[in-house]
Amino acid sequence: MKISQKDLTKVHEHHYRLKTHKMHVPAELFMSEKLLPADFTLAQIEQIAMHSSLFHATAAMPDVMSKPGRKNAAGTVVVSDSHILPQVNDSDPNCGMRVVKTNLTEENTTPEQIDTLFKALVPAVPTKAYVGTKVPYDVVVDICRGGTKAIIDHLNIQTKNERENTQGGGNYFKKELSKEEIFDVIPKLYLHFAQYRLGITGAAGNHFLDLMKVSDIVDEDIATKMGLSPGQYLFMIHTGSGILGQYTMYTYTAKKREHLSQSLMTMLGHHTFTTRRKETYKKIASKVRDFLKNKLESDELFTFETGEEATQMYMQARAAASNFGVANRAVITHNIATVARETLDKDIQMDLLYDLPHVSIDQENHFGKDVWVHRSNVTRAYGSDKMVDHPIYKETGEPVFIPSSMSTEAFIGVGTNRNAGSYFSAPHGTGKGREVSESDVPENRTELIAKMSKKGVKLYNAQSSKTIEQDSSQYKDVSEVMKGVEENGIAKVVAKMEPVAVIMY
């Protein structure tokens, strides 16, 4: 597909609007001409916006990009006032990110100590493993039904503000469900597997554990309120909800299975599912099978209509998996602190700045109407007016984290009150570019490590051949992304960070 110039309107330097005759709603593209995506991604944006259930407009962030096997591009916001649209989101609910403040600084921590710490963290915070931090089955169930409180109590997690600074308080139900209500929406088989899957960063995409250093304070007043200072070391963690989230979503969503293991696990989950909502689940399973067989390659979207029991089952399963996702990051944070105390022989203080999802579906009020906001590889970015229940962020706006590649600077910002056009959303990174952005493109792992070392960044683990795809040359220009972020009121930059050490698969 080639978008015609008459279909693409320039609103201003960092904002374009796409509207073809096929589209039910326009797409707001919050980026400059340099960052406009390839034709295939624009075609995906057009195709999604054709659906009659959509509300007002879709939105695309500067990091928008297509991903294999997905009907919708990453970095998009899709909104409906009548339907849930599982296929427009990635299949990993609460894939997300957190930034954790520490009392470590460039003054009190040497490069040798950081190297010692990260060598110890490679096995302690595995990227790919069959077994991570094992917990009892009942703890997994309690996480799903009540959020991170269960894992905090079980492991005696001491991270300051662990629940207070997690979006939704660490419980996406906003209340505690019974065990039976969890068994009604998630096969017990998946919950048993989840006993072994906490504390794992993950091997998918660019999940990582980074040590970042605050390199520059842009807004001193907000930085002070957030407890940020120059030279301070922070941990940035990007993970998902693992196999619990993925298998649960494949149970409810018509998406092509990417691996044989996914097909086998969803089949086993289906045959062992003992829900009390058996008749409703049968209808869901039949609908999924029919879509996979007859409609997967079509322009049609798999949907759940608001108000149906099937919709309630799906959203409850999604919330339970999202609770596990944030619990995973809480366990990783706890394990980092434990290893740091052992290797550095000092009492490292961990203080959660914020934990937020990149993949979410929430009911919110926009343009005077309650609607379902689907954020796919996009973070929520509420301004201060929408954060009235938080003691600090009601004054600053919701924290936003925008990293780029493994070796380029990242940004801490806050949402603003003038971002209604994107449904108060922000990019979760810079995204892959249409072409390489640098002349120095490493061809192997050795060259990648050498290139990062020249930039003062040390890479650990990096066992996957695909790690090279996370090199800075593959990503869009972060300075161009941030121009649009600020001009569109998506976020206000508070501080800049530079990477120091990276663990990635």
C-alpha positions in Angstrom: 0.0 0.0 0.0 1.1 3.5 -0.8 -0.5 6.3 1.2 -1.5 9.2 -1.0 -0.4 12.7 0.0 -4.1 13.8 0.1 -4.7 11.2 2.8 -1.9 12.4 5.0 -2.3 15.8 6.5 0.4 17.8 8.3 -1.1 19.3 11.4 2.3 20.7 12.5 5.9 19.7 12.4 5.5 16.7 14.8 1.9 15.7 14.1 0.3 14.2 11.0 -3.3 12.9 10.5 -4.1 9.9 8.3 -7.6 9.5 6.9 -8.4 7.4 3.8 -11.9 6.8 2.4 -11.8 3.3 4.0 -11.2 4.5 7.5 -14.0 4.8 10.0 -11.9 7.1 12.2 -8.7 9.1 11.5 -5.3 8.1 12.9 -3.4 10.8 14.7 0.4 10.3 14.1 2.4 12.1 16.8 5.7 12.3 15.0 7.7 14.3 12.4 8.0 13.4 8.8 11.4 11.8 9.5 9.7 9.3 11.9 6.7 8.4 9.7 6.6 4.5 9.5 7.0 2.3 6.4 4.0 1.7 4.1 3.2 -1.7 5.6 2.8 -0.1 9.0 0.7 2.7 7.6 -1.5 0.0 6.0 -1.9 -1.7 9.3 -2.9 1.6 10.9 -5.4 2.1 8.1 -6.8 -1.4 8.4 -7.4 -1.2 12.1 -9.1 2.3 11.7 -11.6 0.8 9.2 -13.6 -1.0 12.0 -16.9 0.5 12.8 -16.6 -0.1 16.6 -13.8 2.5 16.9 -14.3 5.8 18.8 -13.1 9.2 17.7 -9.6 8.4 16.4 -6.7 6.0 16.8 -3.3 7.3 17.8 0.3 6.3 16.9 3.3 7.2 18.9 6.8 8.1 17.5 8.0 4.6 18.1 5.3 3.0 16.0 6.4 -0.1 14.2 5.1 -3.4 12.8 5.8 -6.7 14.5 5.7 -10.2 12.9 2.4 -12.0 13.3 0.5 -9.0 14.7 -2.5 -7.4 13.0 -1.9 -4.1 14.6 1.3 -2.1 14.8 3.1 -1.6 18.2 3.1 1.9 19.5 -0.6 2.5 18.9 -3.7 3.5 20.9 -7.0 2.0 19.7 -10.3 3.0 21.4 -13.8 1.6 21.3 -17.0 2.6 23.2 -18.7 -0.8 22.5 -16.1 -3.6 22.1 -12.9 -5.1 23.5 -10.5 -5.8 20.7 -7.9 -8.4 21.9 -6.0 -8.6 18.5 -5.0 -4.9 18.6 -2.8 -5.6 21.6 0.3 -7.7 22.1 -0.3 -11.1 23.7 1.6 -10.2 26.9 -0.7 -8.3 29.3 1.3 -5.9 31.5 4.5 -6.2 29.6 5.8 -3.1 31.3 8.6 -1.2 32.8 9.7 0.2 36.2 12.4 2.5 37.4 13.8 1.9 40.8 15.8 4.6 42.6 18.8 3.6 44.8 21.3 5.2 47.2 24.1 4.2 44.9 25.9 7.0 43.1 28.9 7.5 40.9 30.6 8.9 44.0 30.0 5.9 46.3 30.1 3.0 43.8 33.1 2.1 41.6 33.0 0.6 38.1 34.6 -2.5 39.6 31.8 -2.9 42.1 29.2 -2.5 39.3 31.0 -5.2 37.3 31.0 -7.5 40.3 27.3 -6.8 40.9 26.2 -7.5 37.3 28.2 -10.7 37.0 26.3 -11.9 40.1 23.0 -10.7 38.7 23.3 -12.7 35.4 22.3 -16.0 37.1 20.2 -14.3 39.8 18.0 -12.4 37.4 17.9 -14.9 34.4 16.8 -13.8 31.0 15.8 -17.3 29.9 15.3 -20.1 32.4 12.8 -22.9 33.1 12.9 -22.0 36.8 13.2 -18.6 38.4 12.2 -17.7 41.9 9.9 -20.6 43.0 6.9 -19.9 45.1 4.0 -22.0 46.4 1.0 -22.5 44.2 -1.3 -20.6 46.7 1.0 -17.6 46.4 0.5 -17.5 42.6 -3.2 -17.7 43.0 -3.1 -14.9 45.7 -1.0 -12.7 43.3 -3.6 -13.2 40.6 -6.6 -12.4 42.8 -5.1 -9.7 45.0 -2.0 -8.2 43.4 1.5 -7.7 44.6 0.6 -7.7 48.3 0.8 -11.6 48.2 4.4 -11.7 46.9 5.5 -8.8 49.2 4.3 -10.7 52.2 5.7 -14.1 51.1 9.2 -12.8 50.3 9.3 -10.0 52.8 10.0 -7.5 50.0 11.4 -4.3 51.4 11.3 -2.1 48.3 10.0 1.3 49.3 6.7 2.4 47.7 6.3 -1.0 46.0 2.5 -0.8 45.9 2.1 3.0 46.3 4.1 3.7 43.1 2.7 0.9 41.0 0.0 1.9 38.5 -3.3 0.6 40.0 -1.7 -0.1 43.3 -0.4 -3.4 42.0 -3.8 -4.9 41.7 -5.7 -4.5 38.4 -8.9 -5.7 40.0 -9.0 -2.8 42.4 -10.3 -5.4 44.9 -9.5 -9.0 46.0 -11.3 -11.8 44.2 -11.9 -15.3 45.6 -9.7 -18.2 44.5 -12.7 -19.8 42.7 -13.1 -16.6 40.6 -9.5 -17.0 39.4 -10.1 -20.7 38.6 -13.1 -19.6 36.6 -11.0 -17.6 34.2 -7.5 -19.2 34.1 -6.7 -23.0 33.7 -5.1 -24.3 36.8 -2.4 -25.8 34.7 -1.0 -22.3 33.8 -1.1 -21.4 37.5 1.0 -24.4 38.4 3.6 -23.5 35.8 3.7 -20.0 37.1 5.0 -21.2 40.4 8.4 -21.5 38.7 8.3 -18.4 36.5 8.7 -15.3 38.8 12.0 -13.3 38.7 12.7 -14.0 35.1 13.4 -11.1 32.7 12.4 -13.0 29.6 13.9 -13.7 26.3 11.3 -12.0 24.1 12.1 -8.8 22.2 14.1 -6.3 24.1 13.3 -7.2 27.7 16.2 -6.1 29.9 17.7 -5.1 33.2 19.7 -1.8 33.0 21.7 0.2 35.5 21.1 3.8 34.5 22.8 7.0 35.8 21.0 10.3 36.1 23.1 12.4 33.7 21.1 15.7 33.6 18.3 17.3 35.5 16.0 19.2 33.2 13.2 20.3 35.7 14.7 20.7 39.1 11.5 21.3 41.0 9.8 18.1 39.7 13.1 16.1 40.0 13.3 17.1 43.7 9.7 15.9 44.3 10.5 12.6 42.6 13.8 12.1 44.5 16.1 12.3 41.5 19.6 13.8 41.6 22.6 14.0 39.2 25.0 11.0 39.4 22.3 8.8 41.0 22.1 5.2 39.9 18.7 3.7 39.0 17.6 0.3 37.8 15.3 0.2 34.8 13.5 -3.2 34.3 11.5 -4.2 31.3 9.6 -7.5 31.5 6.2 -9.1 30.8 3.8 -11.5 32.5 5.6 -14.5 31.0 4.0 -17.8 30.1 1.1 -17.2 32.5 0.0 -14.1 30.6 0.8 -15.4 27.1 -1.0 -18.8 27.5 -4.0 -17.1 29.2 -4.3 -14.6 26.3 -4.0 -17.4 23.7 -6.9 -19.1 25.5 -9.2 -16.2 24.8 -7.7 -14.6 21.7 -7.6 -15.6 18.0 -3.9 -15.2 17.4 -1.6 -17.4 15.4 0.5 -19.6 17.6 4.2 -18.6 17.2 5.7 -21.7 18.7 4.7 -25.4 19.0 4.9 -25.1 22.8 2.1 -22.4 22.7 -0.1 -24.7 20.7 0.5 -27.6 23.0 0.0 -25.6 26.2 -3.2 -23.9 25.0 -4.5 -27.3 24.0 -3.7 -28.8 27.4 -5.1 -25.8 29.1 -8.3 -26.1 27.1 -8.8 -29.8 28.0 -8.0 -29.3 31.7 -10.0 -26.1 32.3 -12.6 -26.7 35.1 -14.3 -23.3 35.1 -17.8 -23.0 36.6 -18.6 -20.8 33.6 -18.3 -23.8 31.3 -21.0 -22.8 28.8 -19.6 -19.3 28.3 -16.1 -20.7 27.9 -17.4 -23.2 25.3 -18.8 -20.3 23.3 -15.4 -18.5 23.6 -13.4 -21.5 22.5 -15.7 -22.2 19.6 -15.4 -18.5 18.5 -11.6 -18.6 18.8 -11.4 -21.9 16.7 -13.7 -20.5 14.0 -11.7 -17.3 13.7 -8.4 -19.1 13.6 -9.7 -21.4 10.8 -11.6 -18.9 8.7 -10.8 -15.3 9.5 -7.3 -15.0 10.7 -5.9 -13.6 7.5 -8.9 -11.4 6.8 -9.4 -7.7 7.7 -11.9 -8.6 10.4 -11.0 -8.3 14.1 -11.8 -10.7 16.9 -14.0 -8.9 19.4 -15.8 -9.1 22.7 -18.9 -6.9 23.0 -19.3 -4.8 26.2 -21.7 -6.3 28.7 -21.3 -10.0 27.7 -20.2 -12.6 30.2 -17.5 -13.7 27.8 -16.1 -10.1 27.9 -16.1 -10.2 31.7 -14.2 -13.5 31.7 -11.6 -12.2 29.3 -11.0 -9.0 31.3 -10.8 -10.8 34.6 -8.2 -13.2 33.1 -6.3 -10.3 31.7 -6.3 -8.5 35.1 -5.1 -11.6 36.9 -2.2 -12.0 34.4 -1.4 -8.3 34.7 -1.1 -8.8 38.5 1.4 -11.5 37.8 3.3 -9.2 35.4 3.9 -6.6 38.0 4.7 -9.2 40.7 7.4 -10.5 38.4 9.1 -7.1 38.3 8.7 -6.8 42.1 10.5 -10.1 42.5 13.3 -9.0 40.2 13.7 -5.8 42.2 13.9 -7.8 45.4 16.4 -10.2 44.0 18.6 -7.3 42.8 18.6 -5.8 46.3 19.5 -9.2 47.8 22.4 -9.8 45.4 23.6 -6.2 45.8 23.8 -6.5 49.6 25.8 -9.7 49.3 28.2 -8.5 46.6 28.7 -4.9 47.6 28.5 -5.4 51.4 26.3 -2.4 51.8 22.7 -1.8 52.6 21.3 -0.9 49.1 18.1 1.1 49.4 15.5 0.3 46.7 12.7 2.9 46.2 10.2 2.4 43.3 9.8 5.5 41.3 7.0 4.0 39.2 5.8 0.8 37.6 3.7 1.0 34.5 2.3 -1.4 31.8 3.1 -1.1 28.1 0.3 -3.4 27.1 -3.1 -2.7 28.6 -6.9 -2.4 28.1 -8.6 0.0 30.5 -12.0 1.7 30.7 -11.4 5.5 30.9 -13.4 8.7 30.2 -12.3 10.6 27.1 -14.1 13.3 25.2 -17.0 13.0 27.6 -17.6 9.3 27.2 -16.5 6.1 29.0 -14.5 4.1 26.4 -12.1 1.1 26.2 -8.6 2.3 25.7 -6.3 -0.4 24.1 -2.6 0.6 24.5 -0.2 -1.7 22.6 3.4 -1.0 23.5 2.3 2.4 24.7 2.3 3.8 28.3 -0.4 5.8 30.0 0.7 9.4 30.6 -1.9 11.1 32.8 -1.4 14.8 33.6 -1.7 16.0 37.2 -5.4 16.6 36.8 -5.9 12.8 36.4 -3.5 11.8 39.2 -5.5 13.4 42.1 -5.3 10.3 44.3 -1.4 10.1 44.3 0.3 12.2 47.0 3.2 13.3 44.7 2.1 12.7 41.1 -1.0 14.8 41.6 1.5 17.7 41.6 3.8 16.5 38.8 1.8 14.3 36.5 2.3 10.5 35.9 5.9 9.3 35.4 6.8 8.3 31.9 10.0 6.4 30.9 11.3 6.6 27.4 14.5 4.6 26.7 16.0 4.2 23.3 18.6 1.5 22.6 21.0 -0.3 24.9 23.7 2.4 24.6 21.8 5.7 24.1 20.3 8.1 26.6 16.9 7.6 28.1 14.4 10.0 29.6 12.2 10.4 32.7 9.2 12.6 32.1 5.8 13.2 33.4 2.4 13.3 31.6 0.8 16.7 30.9 -2.8 18.0 31.0 -2.8 18.9 27.3 -2.4 15.4 25.8 -6.1 14.5 25.2 -5.5 13.7 21.5 -3.5 10.6 22.3 -5.9 9.6 25.2 -3.1 10.7 27.5 -0.6 8.2 26.2 3.2 8.2 25.6 5.7 6.1 23.7 7.5 3.3 25.5 10.7 3.8 23.5 12.0 5.1 20.2 11.2 2.1 18.0 13.0 0.5 15.1 13.7 2.8 12.2 12.9 2.3 8.5 16.7 2.3 7.9 19.8 2.2 10.0 20.5 5.5 11.8 24.3 5.2 12.2 27.2 4.3 10.0 28.7 2.0 12.6 26.6 -1.2 12.4 28.1 -4.1 14.2 28.0 -7.5 12.4 28.5 -9.8 15.4 28.4 -10.0 19.2 32.1 -9.1 19.6 31.7 -5.9 17.5 28.5 -5.0 19.4 30.2 -5.3 22.8 33.1 -3.3 21.6 30.9 -0.5 20.3 28.9 -0.3 23.5 32.2 -0.3 25.5 33.3 2.8 23.6 30.2 4.5 24.8 30.9 3.5 28.4 28.2 0.8 28.5 28.9 -2.8 29.5 26.7 -5.6 28.1 26.2 -8.8 30.1 24.8 -12.2 29.0 23.7 -11.4 25.4 23.5 -15.1 24.5 20.9 -14.6 21.8 22.0 -14.0 18.2 19.2 -11.4 18.0 20.8 -9.2 20.7 22.6 -7.4 17.9 19.2 -6.2 16.7 19.1 -4.0 19.8 22.1 -2.0 18.7 21.6 1.8 18.6 21.9 1.8 14.8 18.6 0.0 14.5 16.6 2.6 16.4 15.1 5.9 15.5 16.8 9.1 16.5 15.9 9.7 20.2 16.3 13.5 19.9 13.8 13.6 17.1 11.4 11.5 19.1 11.7 13.7 22.2 11.0 16.9 20.1 7.6 15.5 19.2 7.0 14.2 22.7 7.4 17.7 24.2 5.8 19.7 21.3 2.6 17.5 21.4 2.4 17.8 25.2 2.8 14.0 25.5 5.2 14.4 28.3 7.5 17.0 30.0 11.1 15.9 30.4 12.3 15.9 34.0 15.7 14.1 33.7 18.0 12.4 31.3 19.7 9.0 32.1 22.6 7.2 30.4 23.0 3.5 30.5 26.0 2.0 32.4 25.3 -1.8 32.5 22.8 -3.9 30.6 21.6 -7.5 31.0 19.7 -8.8 28.0 19.2 -12.2 26.4 
